[in-house]
Amino acid sequence: MDLTKGVPVSIHLKTEVNQNDEWEEFLFDVKGQVIKMGETLYIRYKEEQEDNSEPVSVTMKIFPDGAIQLVRTGEMRTRLKFVYGQKFETSYKTPYGTIFFSTYTKDLHFSLTDQPTAGKITIAYDLSMPDQKIGSYHLLLEFSA
């Protein structure tokens, strides 16, 4: 398939969150799109909110060097960058102001197949504020045309 024109995909997203020794799991099955622009692959979808507010637009950018960036836009905007073994500072824009925090990527894998178009992303990371660890996260995103 020609990814430069965009390919509709089914997306299964599982996020596990460990905060204060308590685990939570979030599952989403949504429709999305995979598109390739230059050497960068984009996965786009809308995440419905439990409180019936506006859906959040999510874009995952997979760069040729293996870095992955997760951008969530809606009432609140977040941009997270993941590179194995690296820490990145970022911010979270809320209606009440901007919160600063960092991610440290403990594990990162991406695979892509062509016939049919399908892929899998796994990211394990710690999220911290300047003076404390917020939690550990494990994200699994699978998509297929």
JOGI-V116301 format. One line per field, one symbol per residue. ss: DSSP state (2 for helix, 1 for strand, 0 for the rest). A space follows every 10 residues. Layout:
ss->???
This chain:
ss->0022201111 1111111110 0111111111 1111111001 1111111000 0000011111 1100000111 1110001111 1100001111 1111001111 1111111111 1110000111 1111111110 0111111111 11110
